[in-house]
Amino acid sequence: MFKKSVGLWILLSALFTPVAWSEVTLGDHRVVNSNTENTVAAPPQLSANALLDNMKTAFKQLNYDLSYVEIERGRITPMRYSHGMIDDVSVGHLLSLNGNPREYLRRGDITSFFEAEQPGYSLSSAAIPGLLFNLMATELTLDDSLYQAIYVGGKSRVTGRLSQVVRVVPNDKYRFGYLIWIDVTTNLPLRIDMIKDSGEVVFQVMAISLYQFPDVTPWLEQLNSVKLPPVLSAVQTQALLPEPTKSEWKAAWMPDGFKQIVSNKHQIVGIGQTIDYMQFSDGLVDISIYVNTDAKAGSLSQGLGVSGQISLQSKITDDIEIVVVGEVPSMTAKKIADAVVRNLDN
């Protein structure tokens, strides 16, 4: 059983390997701390876009182990991500360390999902979920109408390592911005802040340890040899999704760059109502729209559990409830909710 055998192996590795591996890291890669900070040679100055490109390359090609926490409104979720190149194929594994077990294993372009109380499955061309992985897979500044990257300047220390800071600024007021701390030695991300215009942090990814290795670690090689669930076909993948009946509603306004990726009707477990559902994405964040045409029978806002960086806006007009949920500022969610209308084309 994947979770029992491999999961136990990983947790044991988490307890006992850092000391041994730190010796390898110290031997081949300089680890910055308060006593060695001044001995690290200053890197040549690169543009913000070049720093982001180097970060994405390092994230996909180096052998390393990154433990980090996700922080939202005081809630802390510890995670561990391990990566290695095996036969020139990128292999990455994400493990949640608290609460309900969640594991994700990505081999090349295939990701296997193991979540609490659900059978494991694999999908082709699907990414590991989470802000960290969305950022690594998104060309933030490819479209100048969405974001621009700015080198903040100076040096900062995260988890004892020197880093350079890049600010990613949206070119409109409808998105959050980001501050990204990039390790000087490895080019790997050490900290990511999702921020409002005011500078308030609404979500944070913070590294607590980082180990880089000259070769892939033996336990990741063993993990790579574990038999995983077969890749689902298009028909099987569709079976995981709600009933594909097209929504009778549409969003008359959406921020630039967002494209509709889902439109259907399905049932919300919390209220037992069949609702219209639409999902939009700009490649980095998602926005979901729920339309409940019988608000008296049960409220959607009570049946949807959201927190932290996710905004929720709800409005009820003539017994029709519209709820917008997404990783966008609350005023953006409100403007979208006000623009939801019946799709007369249907």
Buried (B, 14 or more C-beta within 10 A) or exposed (E): EBEEEBBEBBEEBBEEBBEEBEEBBEEEBBBBEEEEEEEBEEEEEBEBBBBBBBBBEBBEBBBBBBBBBBBBEEEEBBBBBBBBBBEEEBBBBBBBBEEEBBBBBBBEEBBBBBBEEEEBBBBEEBBBBBBBBBBBBBBBBEEEEBBBBBBEEEBBBBBBBBBBBBBBBBBEEBBBBBBBBBBBBBBBBBBBBBBEEEEEBBBBBBBBBBBBBEEBBEBBEEBBEEEBBEBBEEEEBEEEEBEEEEBBBBBEEBBEBBEBEBBBBBEBEBBEBBBBBBBBBBBBBBBBBBBBBEBEEBBBBEBBEEEBBBBBBBBBEEEBBBBBBBBBBEEBBBBBBBBBEEBEEE
